[in-house]
Every structure is written in structure tokens, then in C-alpha cells.
Amino acid sequence: MGALGGPGAPLLLALALLAPWGSAGGSCPPRCICASNILSCSQAVLSAVPAPLPRFTAVLDLSHNNVSRLRADWAPGRLAHLHALLLSHNGLSFVSTEAFSHVPHLRHLDLSSNRLRALEENLFSDLAELEVLLLYNNEISAVDRTAFDNLGRLRKLYLGQNRIARFPLELLRDGSRLPQLALLDLSANRLRSVPVGELQALPAWLRDRLYLHGNPLACDCPLFQLVARGHRRRLSAVLDFQEELRCHLPSAPTPVGILALAGRQPLNCSEAREAVLEAHLGDTVTLSCDTRLRGVRSRHWVTPGGERVLEEGGNGSAALLANGSLQLRALRPEDAGTYACWVAGPLLNETLYVELLVHNFTLHGPHDTLNTAYTTLVGCILSVVLVLIYLYLTPCRCCCCRSTDKPPAPRDDSINSSVLSATPNHARVPGEPCRSRSASTASPGQNGRFKVGGTPQLPPRHGPKAQRKVSDPDSVSSVFSDTPIVV
């Protein structure tokens, strides 16, 4: 290369300014591959996070290494651009509660296939923008109630293949902790029972994407009805893992399929039935518990919020009637959801689900007499009628100007001329105030268009077609041409 002022200097200077790994941003760490804002140090036999890390790093891949501890000082500087951190397959056993304070914009965190044993208090509270958290294939047995605090944007949480014996599902019930969570994987853990009432209180989008296969669950009818309902609705969490959804019977040496519990001794479970009821704000509705069982020993309702309504009369807006139905008064938007009626019979148990849809408007207001579809249809019909009236029933503005003593037009004139033709077919009466100037000076031109300058002087024609008017061939085309009609 020549001197700095040589012919290649502008190109070298431009490359130096565009290259992210210049001296201003930091050099690429040893044993890592750097491309744009991606830093890949996978399978580099690292025992610690390489330092210093370029401040503009957006994706950091440290998977398949030996980073066993993630301390608070692993990133000495603030990495404001980092949105994906991959730490899988590292033998990671310790993560500091302050480990993520320097990466506030992280959206994807992969801590899978490590040796984590517990999720400590406020472990991920600094990751307010986190969307995907992968923790599967660890040794997690304890989950603190505050571990997922401040994760308002978390959409997917993978906790499969761990040692969790009880997951605090009550953290998800009201939707305030993880309001956007749409997938929860608890498969292949050590769950022995499932709180079906708490699951019914979960939002529908989360309840339908809850993975529970591969757990040593105890067989009971609520569990069967929960799985059967997902199978009937063709949920992927049930259909894709139907063979792994098994449970343990006290009298059976091996697990049995949960869906095989229908009519099987000693439980004799029956599949739950579903109904859909629509109502509006302020209405009073009655949810029927129309069971087919006879000799019912007990029954109770479970609201979408997980509350049980046991006594007749009840409190608040929900009341249990003498016939077993549930009455809801003065409906509110939060009353919408799935209600479950649990019925215990002498031989069988049955569950009936009623999905209540509460529309966010009332039919009792003074302005709700017509619905939107009806008014739209009436408006369309009225518009078509007005267009037809305008096209075919509008009178000629010059009809009033006709002379009363004018002789009738020849017969061939009425046949060949069109009412919609823009060419006037009557003589001008002197002194008429309503005659349009444009009509008196316009003459028909090619394709129904008009020429200004008066009536054209045509040479005399001979033969049977000599009496045909000039405007006759163009009278119809003028109606459908793109030229405005001049009257």
C-alpha cells in the first residue's frame, strides 16, 4: 500500500469507518468469530466469558463451552444492543441475581442443558423486555415465586426436563405477573397432581398451550376431562404428545393413557360436555348444570377466576340456585370465561363446561335498536335506488324550453336518436333564457365527443342512408364514454 494520501486512501478510510470491529468498537475476542454485530464463541473451550466484549454486540453465542458460573461482572460495560444471549451446554450451575443488569434489552435468553438447580428470588427481574426464556434440560427443583417478576413481555417459557414437583401456577392466574405468556412447557418433570381449578382460571391462550406430558401424574377424573377436552379441541399440546400423556392408577403396575380412563374401573370417568352462552353487559344469565347422572350426591361450580360457588344464594354477582344452576347478575367484562360444574354421582363423576361470552355493549340503550349489519344493508339498497333514479328518471332541463307550436320530429328521428344523447334535437327558440351555451355551440365528434365551433358542414349524401343523422351512430357510445355528458 502507498502512503495515507495515496490513491487507495479514500477506500481504506471508508472501510475503516464501516467495519464494526475497528479500534473504536473493540477487536474480535480470540477463538471467536465476528460477523457484523454477531459474536459467535461456540465450542471454543471457554471457561469464562471473553473480555472485553464489543459494545455493539447484538447476538452473543457462548454455547457448548465450560462457563460454569455467570457472575455480575461478566459484562463490565453496558451492552445496550444485545438482544440474544445463548449459554446452553455449559455446565452452568450458578447465575447471579445481578447477572443481567447490564443487558436490559435482552429478548432471547437460552440457559438450557445446564446444571441449574433453583430459580432464585428476582433472578430475571432486570429483563423487562425478555420474550423467550429457555430453561429446559436442567436440574431445577425449586422455583421462587418472584423469579419471573417484571417479565411483562415474556411470551414463551420452557421448563421441560427438570425436577419440578410443584410449579406455582397461581402466579399466572390473574395475568398480572406474566400478562403476555402464551406457552408454558412443564413436560418431563415430577408433577404428581395438576390443580385443574387453577388451570381453568388461566387465560385461554395459555391454557391451550400448556404442555404436561411426561409427568408421573396421578389418575383422576378432572385430569381425564382436562385432557379429553384438549383432544376434542385438537390442541397440539394433546394431539402431538398423546402417547406421553399417561398417569398412575393405584391398582395398575404401569402407567396408563389418560384418554383411556373413560369408563375404566375404578374411576369410571365420563367425558366433560361443553356449552357456549352469549350475553351482554348488565344482563342476568343462568348457567345450567344439566347433568345426565341420577342420584347426584354433590355439585359445585368453579368460576373462571378459580373460585368455588358451593352454597345456595351465594354472595356478590354469582349465586347457586336450588336446581344446581348458576345465576350471574349484572354481567361485567371480567365475568367472561369458562365455568365448570363438577357433579359427583353414586357411580360416575361428570363435569360440564359453559363458556360465557360477554359482549362489550348493551342491548338496552336507546341507540341500539338497529345492528350494524342491518343498517349497512339498508344504506347500500338506498344508494342503488338513488343512482337508478339519477340515471333514468331525471327530466331534461330543456324540456320546458320547447316551443308549443313546433311540429313533431320525423319518425326516423325518434327511432335513431337517443334520449341520453348529448346532441340536442330541437330548434333553438330566440330569447330562451334556459338554453345552455355549451349545448348551442357543441357538435358531435368522433366517439361521442364534442367539438366546439358549431354544427359541422357535411357534404350532401345520396342513397337510402342519406337522411341518417350524424349523431346517430355515436349516441349510444357517448353514454358509456369517459367524456362527461354536457347538457
N, C-alpha and C positions, 0 to 999 in steps of 0.2 A: 504494500500500500504506500501511497505517497504521503506527503505532509497533510496536515489537517486542512489546509486550504487547497488541496488538490481537487481534481475533477470528481472524485468519488466522495468528497466530504459531505455534501448535502444528503446523499443516500445513507451514509453511515450515521449521520446525525438523526435522520428520521427513524431509522431502525432502532437507534438507542432510545429515542423518546417513546416509541411504540412498544418496545419489549418490556413486559411486566417484571421480568427478573433482573432489571437493572440495579445499579447500586442504590438508587433511591428507595426501592421496594424491598431489597434484600435478595440474597442469592438463593438458589435452589439447594436445600439441605442435601448432604451426602446420602447415597443409597436411595434417593427418591427420584421420581420422575415428575417433572413440572411441565404443564401444558396450559398456557393461558392462566386462568385463575384456579386451576385444579392441581392439587398436590397429592400425588399417589406414592405412599410409602409402604404398600402392602408387601408382605413376605420379605421384609428387609432385615429380619433378625434384630429388631429394635427392642430394647428393654425400657426405653423411656421415649417420650415424645420429643422429636428433634427440635432443636432450638438454634437460632431464632426462627420463628415462623413468619413468612411474609405477611404483612398486614392486610393485603388484598385477597388472601386465600378465601375462596368461596366453598370449595369441596375439599375435605381432608380425609383421606383414606389411610387408616392405620391398622387395617385388619390383618389377621394372620401374623401377629408378632408376639412379643413377650412382655407387653406393657401390663404388669400385674396391679399397679396402683395408679390411680388418677387423682393427683393432688390438686390443691387450689392454685398452685403456681405453674401448672403445665403450660399455660398460655400467659406469659408475663405481661403481654400487652393486650389491649382490647382488639378483638378480631370482629370488627363491625360487619364485614361482608360474609362471614362464614355462615352458611345455611344448611350444610350437611356434614355430619361427623360420623365416621364409620370406625368402630372399635371392636368388631366381632372377632372371635377366635384369638383372644389374647391371654386367657387365663386371668382375667381381671377379677379381683376379689375385693377391692376397696375403691369406693368413689366418694370423694369429699363432698360435703353439702355445699361447698363454695366452688366446686369444680367448674360450674357453668356460668359464673358471674361475668366472665369476660366475653361470652358468646351470646348476647341477648337476642340475636335474630336467628337463632338456630331453628330450623323447621323439621329436620330429619335427623334422628339420633338412633344409631344402631349399637346396642350393647348386648346383642345376642351371642350365644355359645361362649359364655364365660363362666365364672365361679361366684357370681354374686349370690349372697345368702339372704339378704334382707334389703328392703327399701326403706331407708331411714326417713326421719322426720324432715319435711320440706326439701327433699332431695332434688326435685326438679322445679322448685318454685321460681327460679330465675329464668325459666324458659317460657315466657308468656306467649311466644309465637310458635311453639312447637306443635306440629301437626301429626307426625308419625313417630311412635316410640316402640322400638323392638327390644324386648327383654326375654324372648323365648330361649329355651335350652340353657337355663342357668340352674342354680340350686336355691332359688328363692323360696323361703318357707314363711316369712313374716312380711306383711305389708302394713306400714303405718298409715293411719287414717289421713295424715296430712301430706303423704308422699306426692300426691298429684294436685296439690293446691296450686292455684294460679295458672292452671293449664286450660285456659278458656278456649283455645283454638285446637286442642287435641282432637283428632278425628279417628285415629286407629291406634289401639293399644294391644300389643301381642305379649301375652304372658304364658303361652303354652309351654309344655315340657318343663315344669318346675315342680316344687314340692308344696304347693299352696293347699292347705287343708280347709281354709275358710277365707273367702275374699269379701271384704266389706262392701257388699252390693248396696247397702243403704247410702253410701256416698254418691250413688248415681241416681237415687230415687227421685229427688226433687229437681234434678237437672241443673243445680246451681254450681256444682263443682266442675263437672265436665259437660257443659251445655251442648257441645257440638260432637260429642263422641258418637260415632256411627258403627264401630266394630270393636268388639271385645272378645279376645281369644283366651279362654281359660282351659283349653283342652290339655289332656295328658298331665293332669295334676293329681291331687289326693283328695278331691272333694267327695265326701260321702253322702251329702244331702244337698238339696237345692231348695232354697226358700222360694217356692213358687209364688207366694203372695208378693214378695218383693220384686220378682221378675215381672209380674203383671203390672206393677207400678212403674216399670221402666218405660221410656218413650218407645213408640212402636218401631222407629227406625233402628234403635239399639236392640230391642228385644228380638227382632227378626235376624239380627246378625251377631248373636251370642253363641259362641262355639263351646260346647261342653262335652264333646266326645272324648273317650279315653280316660274317664274318671271312674273310680270304684264306687259308683252311686248305689244307694240302697233303693230297692224297688218299692214303689208305692203308686197309687192311682193318680195323684196330682202330677207326678213326673211323667207317667204314661200319657196323660191328657195333654201335657205341655208339648211332648214330642209328637204326638199324633196330630195335634193342631198344626205344628210346623210342617209335618209331612203333607197334610191336606192342603196347605197353602203353598206347597212346593218351595219351601225355603232351602237355600243352598246349604245352610248350616246343618240341616237334617238330611236332605237328599244325598249330598256328597259324602257324608260320613255315617250313613245308616248302619253299616256293619259294625262300626266302632261305638255306636250308642247302645251300651249294654249296662246292666245293673245286676245286683246280687240279691237273690232270694234266700231267706234263712234255710229253706229245705233243699236248695239246689247247690251242688258242689262247685259248679262252674257258672260264670255269668250268663245271663240270657239277654236276648234282644229286647230292648224296651218296647218296641212296637209289637212284640209277641205276647205282651201281657193281657191283651184283650180276651176276656172270658177265661183266663187261665187261673186255676186254683193256686194259692188260697186267696188271691186278691179279687179275681173276677171283675176287673176294671172294664168300664164301658167308655167309649169314645165321647168326648165332650161335644156338645152342639153349640152352634153359633147363630146369632141373630143380629141384624143391623136395624137400628132405630134412628130416625132423623127428627130433630126438633129445632126450636128457635129460642133465642134469648127470652127469658122471662116465662117460658112455658112450664107447665106441670106435666110430667110424664110418669108412667108406671111401667117398670121393667118386670116382665112376667118370668117367674121361675117355673115354667111348665114342664115339670119332670114326668117321666113315664113310670117312675118307681111307685110302688104302693107300700103302705106301712112305713112312711118316712119317719125316721127317728129324730133327725135334726137337720137343720139347714141354716146357712148364713151367707151373707153377701160380702164380697170384697170389692171395694171401690178402686178406681184407677190409682188413687194415692196410697193403696195398700192398707186402708183402714177397714176393719171388720164391723159390719152392722148386724148385731145379734138380737137386740131386744125390740119388741114391738113399740111403735111410737117413735123411738129414736130421738136424736137431737139435731138441730140445725136443719139443713135442707133435705137430708136423707131420712126416710122413715120406713121401717119394715112393717108391712101390712099383715093382717091375720092369715091371709091365704098364702103367705110366703113371697108375695111380690114386693118390689122395692119402689117406693114413690119418691120422686125428686121434684122439689118445688122451686120456683123462681130460678130457672136454669141460668148458669153463668158459663163463660167460655172455658173455665177450668174444670167444669163438670164433664166435659167430653172425654172419652176414653173407653176402655174395655172393662165391663163389670162382670164379675164371676159369681155364680150361685153354686155353692157347694151343698150337695144333698147326700145324706147318709141314709141308706136303706137297710133292711134286715139282711139282705144278701149281697147287694151291689151298692156301689157308690157312683154318683153321677155329677158331672159338672156342666153347667150351661153358661156360655159366654154371650153377653149382649154388648155390642159395640154401639155406643151412643155418639152421634154426630150432632154437634150444636152449631148451627149457622150463626154467623155474626151479624144478624139483623133480625128484626121482629116483624111479624105479620100484623100487629095490632096498631101500627101507626097510621096517620091519616093519608100518607103519601105512598102507601104500598099496595094500592088496590090493583094495579097492573104490574105484572112482572116484566122484566127486560125483554124477553123473547117475544111476548105479545106486542108490546109497543114497537119493537123493531119491525115486526111483520106488518103492522098497520101503517107504519111510516113508509115502507117500501111500496105497498099497494097504492097509497095515496100519491106517491111520487110518479108511479107509472101512469095513473089516471091523469094527472096534471100534464104530463108530457104528451099523452094522446090528445087531450083537449087542445093543447097548444098547436100540435101538428095538423089536426084535421078539422077542428071546429072554430078556428079563429077567422072571423069575417074579413073580407078585403076592405082595406081602409079607403079605397077609391070608389067603392060601390055607391056611396052617397053622392058621388060627383057625376054619375051617369046622367045623360040628358034623357028626359022623359019622352021626347019625341023622336029619339034615334031609332032607326029601323033595325030589326033583328039581324044578327050576323048570319052570313050564309051557313048552309048545313055542313059543308065540309070544314068550315072554320070551327064549329063546335066539336067535330069529331077529331080533328088533328091537333087542336091546341089543347093545352093542359091548364087546369085551374091553378096549379102550382108553378106554372111557367112565369118567369120574371119579366117576360115581354108583354107589355100592355096590348090589349086587342080592342081598344075602343078609342074613338077620336077625342081629341082634346077640345073641351068647351072653353071658349075665351072667357077669361075673368074668373076661372075657378080658383079659389084660394087653397083648396086641399091637395092640389096636384103636386107631386114631388118633382123637383127639378131634375134629380138624377134619373127618374123614370122617363122624362121627356127627352133627355139628351143621350140616353144609353141605347145601344143597338146590340143585338145578339152577335156574338163572335163564335169562334171555334170552341167546341166542347161546352157550350152553355155559358161561356164567359162574356163579359160585356166590353164594348169599345165605346169610348166617349167621342162624340162628334156627329151625332145624328144618325138618321136611317141610311144604310148603305144603298148606293145606286147600283142595281144589278142589271145586267143585260137582259133583254127580253128572251123568254124561253118559249119553245114551241112543243107541241105534243100534249099527251094526256096529263103529264105531270107539271105542266106549266103553271097551274093555279096553286100549287103547293107552296105554303108559306116558308120563309127562310127559317123561322124559329121552330118549325115543327120537328125536324129531326133532333133538335137539341133540347127540346122542352123537358123530356124525362131525365136526360143526363144532367141537366142543370140542377135538378132537385138533389141529386146524390153527389154532386161535385163538391170540392172543398172550397168553392167560392161562395161567400155569403149571398143570400138572396136579397136583392135590392127592390124595395117597394116604394 
